[in-house]
Each structure stands twice: as structure tokens, then as C-alpha cells.
Amino acid sequence: MDLEELQQIIRLLKEEGLTEITVSNGDKRITVRREGDNRLLPRAAESEPGTEEQDKDANVITAPLLGTFYSRPSPEDDPFVSEGDQISPGDTLCIIDAMKVMNEIKAEFAAKIVKALVEDGDPVQYGQPLFRFERI
């Protein structure tokens, strides 16, 4: 693999918001990793009519990259989190599959999951709300 090919892989990693990519050619294989910005920063939730009082302290956790949302490690397993669950920093909330790279999305703070906003297998965009939460 030459320098230009490596630069293309790094560019793809950044453009797609990936934290890791593995490329193989025959018996040669290279994995490129970068520190991902998978921090889940709170963002004020948009109020729905009639729920302003209920949601005034609510926030949302958003997708840090685009891909396919998975709420569980495999179809037969329980979801990582469910509505009403309390989460702690480091807890896995979901997986976002970006080009067959499974990115575990982890909690950055303690909170209570109020509502899951996407379904298992749904495509998600960068910044799309995934969960509504309340700080604990």
C-alpha cells in the first residue's frame, strides 16, 4: 500500500465519521483508527405541542455519525437500554453500523432514558436524535 492509498483511506474515515476502518488485499491487512468524537452532548429537545411542561428539562442524545441504528448486540439479545433505564458514563446505548463498522455509542454522563426516538434497523443521520433523557 502506498502513501496515496493510505491518505484516501484516512480521508474516507474522516468524511464518513468513522472511528475505524480495515482494508485487506490478499493476505495483507491494514486497520486505521482515530479518536472518535462519539461524545454524546446534550442538545435541547424541540418541544412538541402540549408537552412543554413535561419536556422543559428534557434533552436528547444524537447520532455522532450516519449509519444504521441497532438497539441490541444481536437480534436475539435484549436492547442495550430501554425507556426508564438509568445509564452511567461508559454504558453502551446502541450501535451504529457505518459501512460494516460497528460503532458502539456510549453514555458520557448519568441519565434516565425517557424515550427511544428511533427503531432498531432504522437509518440515522449525523445529529439525528436517538434518545430523549433526563439528567439524574
C-alpha positions in Angstrom: 0.0 0.0 0.0 1.4 3.4 -0.9 1.1 6.7 0.8 -1.7 7.9 -1.6 -3.9 4.9 -0.9 -3.4 5.4 2.9 -4.3 9.1 2.6 -7.5 8.1 0.7 -8.4 5.6 3.5 -7.9 8.3 6.1 -10.0 10.8 4.1 -12.8 8.2 3.9 -12.6 7.7 7.6 -13.0 11.4 8.3 -15.6 12.0 5.6 -17.9 9.2 6.8 -17.3 10.0 10.5 -15.9 6.5 11.2 -13.5 5.7 14.1 -12.0 2.6 12.5 -11.7 1.0 9.1 -10.0 -2.2 8.0 -8.8 -2.8 4.4 -7.5 -6.1 3.2 -5.8 -7.2 0.0 -5.0 -10.8 -0.2 -3.0 -11.7 3.0 -2.2 -8.1 3.7 -4.5 -6.1 6.1 -4.4 -2.6 7.5 -6.6 -1.1 10.2 -6.7 2.6 10.7 -8.2 4.0 13.9 -8.8 7.5 15.1 -10.1 9.1 18.2 -13.8 9.3 17.5 -15.9 12.2 18.6 -18.5 9.8 19.9 -19.3 12.1 22.8 -23.0 12.4 23.3 -23.5 16.0 24.1 -26.9 17.1 25.4 -29.0 19.2 23.0 -32.2 20.9 23.9 -35.2 18.9 22.7 -37.7 20.6 20.4 -41.0 20.9 22.2 -44.0 19.1 20.9 -47.3 20.9 21.3 -48.8 20.2 24.7 -45.7 18.7 26.2 -43.7 21.9 27.0 -44.0 21.4 30.8 -43.1 17.8 30.6 -40.1 18.3 28.4 -38.8 21.6 29.7 -35.8 19.8 31.3 -35.5 17.0 28.7 -32.6 16.6 26.4 -31.7 14.4 23.5 -28.8 12.2 22.7 -27.9 12.5 19.0 -26.2 10.3 16.5 -22.5 11.1 16.2 -22.3 9.6 12.7 -24.6 8.3 9.9 -25.4 4.7 9.5 -27.8 2.0 10.7 -29.1 2.1 14.3 -29.1 -1.1 16.3 -30.6 -1.1 19.8 -29.1 -4.6 20.6 -25.9 -6.5 20.0 -27.8 -9.2 18.0 -31.5 -9.8 17.1 -32.0 -12.4 19.9 -30.4 -10.2 22.7 -32.2 -7.6 24.8 -31.7 -3.9 23.9 -28.7 -2.1 25.4 -31.1 0.4 27.0 -34.9 0.7 27.3 -37.2 3.5 28.3 -37.0 4.1 32.0 -33.4 2.7 32.3 -30.8 4.7 34.2 -27.5 4.9 32.4 -24.0 5.7 33.7 -20.9 7.0 31.9 -19.5 4.3 29.7 -22.7 2.3 29.3 -23.3 1.2 25.7 -26.5 2.8 24.4 -26.6 1.4 20.9 -24.6 0.5 17.9 -24.4 2.5 14.6 -23.2 0.4 11.7 -21.3 2.6 9.2 -20.1 0.7 6.2 -20.0 -2.6 8.2 -18.0 -1.0 11.0 -20.0 -1.4 14.2 -19.6 1.7 16.3 -20.7 1.4 20.0 -22.2 4.6 21.2 -21.5 5.1 24.9 -23.0 7.3 27.5 -20.9 10.3 28.6 -23.0 11.1 31.7 -25.5 9.7 34.1 -29.1 10.0 33.0 -32.5 8.3 32.7 -33.7 7.2 29.3 -37.2 8.8 28.8 -37.9 7.7 25.2 -36.2 5.9 22.3 -36.7 8.0 19.2 -35.6 5.5 16.5 -36.4 1.9 15.9 -33.9 -1.0 15.5 -32.6 -1.1 12.0 -33.5 2.5 11.1 -31.0 4.6 9.1 -29.8 7.6 11.1 -28.1 10.8 10.1 -25.4 12.7 11.9 -27.1 14.8 14.6 -30.4 12.9 14.5 -32.0 12.5 17.9 -31.7 8.9 19.2 -32.9 9.1 22.8 -34.7 11.6 25.0 -33.2 11.7 28.5 -33.4 13.4 31.9 -30.3 14.1 33.9 -30.1 12.3 37.3 
